[in-house]
Amino acid sequence: MTPPTRNLTAKFAFKTGADVFSPDVLVQMGRPGAGVANERGDIVLSTYAKFSLKDRKNNKSVYLVPLESTAKPLQIPLPNGGELFWLDSRTLAHAVEADGKLDLYALNLKFETSELTSEAASLIGSFPTTSATNFQYSASSGVLVFSDNVHADGDLNKVKENDEAWEKRGDTALVYDETYERHWDTWQGPKKPSLFSVALQRGADKKWSFGSTFDNLLRGTGHHSPVEPFGGTDDFSVAGTSVLYTTKDPILPQGWHTKQNVYLVSTSDPGNPKELTSGKQGATHSPVLNSDGSKAAWLELAEDGYEADKANIVIYDLKKNVRFTLIEKWDRSPEAISFSLDGKLLYFTAGDNARVKLFALPIPPTPESSSATFAQKYQTPVALVKNGAVSGVQPLPNGRLLFSRNSLTTPNDVYVIRDLNSFESELVSSDSAVEFKGLVEQVSHFTADDLDGKSLDEGEEFWFKGALNKDIQGWVLKPKGFSKNDNKKWPALLLIHGGPQGAWEDQWSTRWNPNIFAQQGYFTVMINPTGSTTFGQELTDAIAEDWGGKPFVDLIAGWKYILDAYPQIDTDRLVAAGASWGGYAINWIQGHPEYGFNFKALVCHDGVFDSVYNGYSTEELYFFNHEWGGRPWEEKSKKLLEQMTPSNYVHKWSTPQLLIHGSKDYRLAETESIGAFHALQQLGVPTRLVIFPDENHWVLKHGNSLKWHYEVLRWFEEFVGNA
């Protein structure tokens, strides 16, 4: 069939104005990072980037925010970018590339009660490569630990020479003998990440000196850390001369295993690490050392091959050589942990009912064996911050705690909790339940000017009964001008999250920001169906081997709940969009008109079209093998795939659909969207395909983000009219 004639030349434009949070505002907004305080805890640094559409330039800078004075924040431009980290309480290190090398500078700060200023930067030294990153400095030992990519010889000094030899090898072939031939958005080359240490000290003359010997801490081990593609400073921790790190198990095929081991290595004994994990775990994350290096802690999943398993906290007493586990019966998964300064508590973040909250947990005295049981207070975390999405938790001197928080209405800002000494003492000593009653103080307002007058919707949550009579949560964000007493009818948008083990949270996003859609006139709905995280492990696990089942019972019930609760919604102007598993859901809905969603237009971003093909083409094979109960040719998975691959229902597809894909998406190959596009075109269904050759599973570049929003919103308007 020939697709029907469409008016593709019709002009479309975003709703804009001083009071509108439009896509161009989102793209050009400041993007602050999580705050990091100096050792004294009186200055916080936060990286900051702000894109200019006019100049097509991403302007980078750093904010230095005083915590204990009335001095104004100091913003320092970083025209050449680079990374910053603290050397001491009045000195920042700045690693920045220039003239084909990576230089390290010291930036001294002057801090008086009324003013914070900086002096001209002075050169400390240079790295052998331009790719050193993830810096952690140990002032007590005068050692800088960082990561870099090296060839098989592990020699940082020979990287440039080896790079040149590789480029001049006479061909462009990439040859592989094992999986992870490509990962996330990169074809694997001859280099792997490793951890290095180098001396970095301040002399009596107050000048910093940089060592010339770069020790590969992982040499000869077969270990690679940080773990690609997303690992960074959260994959290792430094205390004195001790470095704790996590790495994929060097023996197992990486493509179909998630098992990671935790090791301890000394900067004075490179290449001789000690394993701290039991050998029976799955993935491990967030390894940390306490301040004196006597205890290690990390997050550990039990099941190898499942990246969304329940995470428990493991403590390893390095003096007593005893490992023990906490919060095994607490039905939430921590995301990042840190020791209190005295080592008696753990502070951590964890998802809970669509928020990323801040928790505290006392550490029990070290037991005699790993099989010990603990009192309830050591298994029941206490929440300190219950809204938004917390990150970058850092205990500070004098009973303070620093963290960053964002939400549906604002990007990261820096916060501090003070006067924690009495709370910490009570938490450690009391055998009864302890409640945090302290105050949370906001100390930065990075994007207040950008959002002034925009009146973003905080989101209103709703609950309903879903599959197996379980409570399912969702959010609604209402368009400006919406009123329950108004006769106006509004178009509605259902957003479906990816993962599928993920969630729509009270969290800021530069990619799928629901306030963008709400302020463009759509009643915006986000449902956390079966498979979602932060609502307990049972709900998360329940999507495995049931991608086309229980989640859609939930989505159907939730959508009906919203349409019944809000008669202001125009049921003839309904649309939906999703990415990744959410893209699978869009394609699944296409083939199941009996669900009765009545969508007039659909958007599928980087979604699954043919689940069988995905089982062979995706790079993280363990994900498919877990979700579908085996490899794609095995009897159990073959049966599930026959029932639940969207491509088997193409003959029922009829709704206009926009397909978007990144060519560098190796999680879901771009041919998934191309295949769906070809099918819809031949069926005569209005269809558009948008390919971003330089994007991965996400759309990250500012100009591409603006184009993405243009295509999505233009597509909706074509089929449901102006919102």
Secondary structure, DSSP 8 states (H G I E B T S, - for coil): -------TT-------STT---HHHHHHSEEE---EE-SSSSEEEEEEEEEETTTTEEEEEEEEEESSSS---EEEE-TT--EEEEEETTEEEEEEEETTEEEEEEEEEEEETTEEEE---EEEEEESSS--EEEEEETTTTEEEEEEEE-TT--GGGHHHHHHHHHTSSS-----SSS-SEETTEE--S-EEEEEEEEEEE-TTS-EEE-S--EETTTTTT---S-TTT-SGGGEEEETTEEEEEEE-SSS-GGG---EEEEEEETTSTT--EE-S-S----EEEEEE-TTSSEEEEEEESSTT-TTS-EEEEEEETTTTEEEEE-TTSSS-EEEEEE-TTSSEEEEEEEETTEEEEEEEE-----SSTT----GGGTS-EEEE-SSEEEEEEEETTTEEEEEEEETTEEEEEEEE---HHHHHHHHH-SS-------EEE---TTHHHHTT------EEEEEE-GGG-EEEEEEE--TT--TT----EEEEEEE-SSSS----S---SSS-HHHHHHTT-EEEEEE-TT-SSS-HHHHHTTTT-TTSHHHHHHHHHHHHHHHH-TTEEEEEEEEEEETHHHHHHHHHHT-GGG----SEEEEES--S-HHHHHHH-S-HHHHHHHTTS-TTSHHHHHHHHHH-GGGGGGG--S-EEEEEETT--SS-THHHHHHHHHHHHHT--EEEEEETT--SS--SHHHHHHHHHHHHHHHHHHH---
